[in-house]
Amino acid sequence: MAKQITVFDTTLRDGEQSPGCSMNLEEKVRVARQLQNLGVDVIEAGFPIASEGDFAAVKAVAAECREVTVAALCRTSEQDVLKAAAALEGAARPRIHTFVATSDIHLEYKLKKTRAEVIKMTSDSIALARTYADEVEFSAEDATRSDVDYLCEVLAAAVDAGATILNVPDTVGYTLPTEFARLVQTVRDRVVRDRNVIISVHCHNDLGLAVANSLAAIEAGARQVECTINGIGERAGNASLEEIVMALKVRADQLPFASGIKTDELYPTSRLLSEIIGCDVQPNKAIVGRNAFAHEAGIHQHGMISNPLCYEIMTPESVGVPANSLVLGKHSGRHALALRYEELGYSLEPAELDAAYRRFSALADRKKRIYDQDLIALVSSAARTAERMQIEFAA
């Protein structure tokens, strides 16, 4: 039986921190509604103490989304925790998410705190948070560059103080899948053991490994994954929700884990976010990119026409994309061209198709995209040439 993975979406918090991806209150609520419809388990709606706008957003999302857990981020300080609690006051299922850095470089240069001081800050803030919410998540910022013994000491203090979810973030996208799996396993063995505590992971994509690291962590025992729509977020972004979810679905033979995501809502959610922030995904983005189900190479198009499984490991419909697309360009072959002509209402004889294909290839060498009107013009030109030749022959 597949083990259930909690999908924690931080598009509205970490995702919005991506330069150029800010959203106003109404836009955040629109995205939150769609995230709830998508089936995410947790929506991290903002960082209440960061601004009045973030406070209002958390409060509005908590009021609007009653079927999911709504989380608010805060640092390990009394003022932060109280602000998060106030923002979540009307939530049906509130979660306070508190964090502090645990790597020596952060302690020395950013926090200017000792290891002992950070442990006390952790314990005090979590104890306070538990007076306002049954679910308290603790994140050890920069966990993957932290001393493992100290990291486990801080996480153990968090659990003792009442944390129910422990997040092990790869804050700067530094780790590799094998070592991240070992770290998660270490936390599981040395801190969680048989206690009713969930291990979560939050991976950044600085080395392009956020999704790979997240999947490795799941195999090692993590049961919550933190991610964003379209992978937006700080610097190179976060682990992409749609990629993680579809990896679990397509490779269920190797990854016996399930999520509650309605996968046919992935593409509509991606498009909504792109529209709101005015930042589209790259064309070749996995799952939701414009070219994810598009085929131009002739050999691929022939295979797709015969059986889509030749070149697609999932159907477009499974992620909410209307249909796959045979893109006509200089790499296309006769099969794709003949199919498109049939769709346009032209039934070409072999000789006619050959003539049209020659003209098409010459045009495709000069033009990046071939449109239907171009194809119609090619057929009309071929017909006019044939008619002229017949007249000349008869004369």
N, C-alpha and C positions, 0 to 999 in steps of 0.2 A: 504494500500500500504506500502511495506517495506521501511523503512528509510535507506538511504545510509550511510555506514561507510567507512571512509577513512583509508586505510591500509598503515601505515608508517613503512617501513622496515628499521631496524637499524643493520642488520647483518654485514654490512661492517664497522660500527663504533663501537657501543656498543658490538656487537657480537664478533668482532675481538679482543676486549680487554680481552676475556676469555683466560686464560693461555693455551698456546699451539695451539691457533687457528689463528695465524697471517697468512696473505696472502700477496703475492707480487703483484705488479701492474697488471701484466697479469691475475693473478688469480682473483683479485677484479673485473676486467672488465668482465671476464667470468661469474662470479656470478651475476654481475649487469645486463648483457644481459638476463640471465635466470630470474631474478627478474622482469624485464620488460615484458618478455614473460609470466610470471606467472600472471601478471596483478596487481602488487602492484601500489599504487597511488604515493607514495613518497619513494625515495631511499636516506637514509642518508649515504653519501659516505665516510665521514671521518671528522676529526678534523684538518683542515689545518695548524693551528699554532703548532700542536703537533710535526710534523716532516715534512721534505721535501717529504718523501714518502706519507704521508697522503695528503699533498697539491697536489702532482702529481696524486694521486688516484682520488680525487674530480674532478680535471680538466679533467682527462681521462674519467671518468664516465659521466660527464656533456657533453662531446663531443660525446660520444657513444650513450647515452640513451636520445633520443629526444622526446619520447612519455610520459615520466613521469616527475614529479617534482624531482629535485635533490637538496638535502639539505646539508649544511655544518654547522658543529657545531662550536660555539665560545663562549668564556666567555664574560662577560659584560665589555669589555675594548676596547678602540679604536684600539689598535694594532691587537687584535683578529678579530674584525669585518672587518677591512681592509683586513686582510689575507683571511678571508672567502669570501669576495666579489671578491677578485682577483682570487681565485680558481674557482669561479662560473661564471666568466666573459663570458664564451662561452656557458653557459647553456640555453636551450630553455625555461625552466621553473625553475628559481632559487628560492631557499628559504634559507634565513639566519636564523639559529636556535641559539639563544643566551640564556645563562643560568647563574643563580647565586643561591647560597643556601639561604634559608629563615628561616631555623631552628636556634634557639638560640645556640645550640651546635656547629653548623657549623660556625655561625657568630663569636662566641667567640674563638674557638680553631683553625679553619682553615682559615677563612677570616680575622679575627681580625678587623672587621668593625662594625660600629654601624648600627642600623636599618635604620636610616636616610641616611647614606652613601650608603647602598645597594639600597634604593629606587632611589637615584640620579644616581647611576651606571646603574640601569635598564633603567631609562628614557633616559639617554644620549646615551647608546649603541643602543637602539631601534630606536631612532630618527636618528642616523647615519646610521643604517642598512637600514632604509626605503629610504634613498637616493640612495641605490644600488639595492634594491629588493622590489617588491610590496608585496611579501609574507614574513612576519617576524614572526617567532615563538619564544615565550618566555617560558622557563621552570623554575619553582621554585624548585630548587633541594631540596630534603628532605622535600617535601611539607607535607607529612603525619605525620611528627614530628614537624611541625611548629605551632606556635600560629595562630589559624584560623583568628582572626581579622587582625593580621599583614600580613598573607598570602594574604588575600583579598585586603589589602591596596597596597601591591606590585603588585599584578595582575591588579588592577585598574590603577595603574601608567603605567604599561606596555601597556594596551589598550589605554590610553590617549596619549601615545607617538607613537602609530601606530602599535602595535602588532595585528596580525590578527588571530593568533592561540595561545591559552593559554594551556600549558602542566602542568598537575598536576601529578608529578612523585611520585611513592612509591619507592624511591631510594634504600632503604635498605630492602625492602620486609617485612615491619613491620605491615601493616594495615590488617584489616579483611574486607570481602566483604560488610557487612552491614554498617560499619563505613566509608568505602571508598565511598560508594554510597551517604551517607549523606554529605560527604565533597564535592563531585562533585555537588550535588544539591545546596549546600551552595554557591559555586562559581558561579553556574548558576544563582541563585536568587539575589545574592548581587553584582556581578561584571558584568556578561554578560548581564543579563536582555534581552532587545529587540535589543541589538546591534549585528551587523553581525560579530560575533567572534565565532570561533570553540573551543570547549573544547577537549583537547587531554589527554590521560593517558599513562603512561609508567611504567609498573609494573615489579618489580624484584621478584624472586622466592625463597627467603630465607626460607619462611615457606611453600613452595609448593602451594601458593595461587595466583600466578601471573595471570593465566588465569581466575580463579574465580573472582578476583578483577577487571580485565579488563571487564568482562561481566557485573558485577554489575555496573560498571561505565557507560557502554553503556546504560544500562536500566535507569540510573539516568540522562542521557543527554549528555554524551560524544559522540562525533561524529568522533573522530579520535583515533585509537588505535596503539600504538607503540610496535613492536614485532620483533622477529627474527626467521629465519628458524632453526628448531631443538631446539629452545629455548636457543641457546648459548648466553653467555654473562658473565659479571662480577659475580664472586662467584657462586651462584647456578643458574645463568642464568636469562634470560628475559622471558616474556610471549611468548609462542610458537605460531607463526603465524598459523601453520596448525591446532592447536587445537582450537584456537579462530574461525577461518574461518569455520571449520566443525561443531563446536557447533552452530554457527549461521545458518548453512545450515540444519543440522539434526533436530535441535529444533526450526525451524521457527515458529512452533505453539505457542511457548512461547517467542521467541525472534524475533520480526518482523523487522529484520534488514538485509540488504544485503551488500555484498562486490562485487568488480569487479574481484575477484580472480578466475582464471581458475583452479578449484580444481583438475582436472586430471593432472595438472603439479606439484602438491605438492610433490609427491613421487620422480619424477625425480629431482626436485630442491633440496630435502633433500639429495638424493644420490650424486648429484654434489658437494654440500657443504662438505659432509662427505669425499668424495674422495680428495678434494682439501686440507682440513685442516688435513686429516689423523686421524679424530676423529669420529668414528661411534656412532650412538645413541644406548642407551641400548635396548636390544631385546624387552622388553615389553613397549617401548615408544608408547604412543597413536598415532594413524594415520599412522606414518611412520616407526615404529619399525618392526624388522624382525618377531616378533610374533603377530603383531597387527591383522593379519587375519589368524593366524595359530591355529589349534585345535588338541589337543592330547587326551583329556579325551573321553572315549568311548561314554558316553551319549551325549556329545557335538557333536561328529562326526556323530552319528546317526541322530541327529537333523539337522546338516548341510547337510547331504546327502538328507534328506527328503525335507528341505526348508532352505536355508541359513539365512532367516530372523529369524529363531529360535534363533540364537546366534550372528548375525551381524546386527548392526543398520545402516550400510552404506555398499555399495559394494566396494570391492577392486578397481574396475575399476574407481569409482568416484573420487579417489584420485591418480590415476595413477599407482596403484599396479597391476601387470599382472593378478593375480588370488589369491584366498584364498588357504590355504595349510592345508591338513590333515597330521599332523606330527605323524608318527607311533612311539609309545613308550610304556612303560609299562602300561599306562592308557588307551590305545586304545582298542576298542572292535572289534567284528567280522565283523560288517558292514563296518568299514573303511578298515579292512584287505581284505575283499572280493572285495571291490571296487578297491583297489590298485592292487590286483591280476588280476582283469578284465582289468585294464589299461595296465598291463604288458602282457596281452594275455593269461592268464590262467583262464579257467572256471572250478571252483572246485565244486564237489558234496558236499552236506552237511557233509558227513563223512570225506571227504578230507579236507574241511575247518576246521572242528573240530580238526583234527590231526595237520594241519598246525598252527592253533591258539595256541594249547598247546605248540608246539615247539617255536612259536613266543613269547609267554608269558615268557617262560623259558629264552630265549635269551635276551628279553627286561629287565629282572631283572638284567642281567649282563652287559648290554651295553646301553649307554645313547641314542645313535641314531641308528636307524635301516635303512639300505640302501637297495636299490632294489636288489643288488646282494645277500644280506642276505636272502631276501624273496625267491629269485629263488633257493638258496641253500637249504632252508627249504623244498620247494616243491620237489626238486630233491631227498633230503634225504628221504622224506616220500615215494616217488615213489620207491626208491631202497628198502626200508624196506618192502613195500607191495609186491614187486616182489619177494624178498627173502622168505617171508612168504608163497607165493603161491607155490614156488618151494618146500619148506619144506613140505607143506601140500600134494602136489602131490606125493612126495617121500614116 
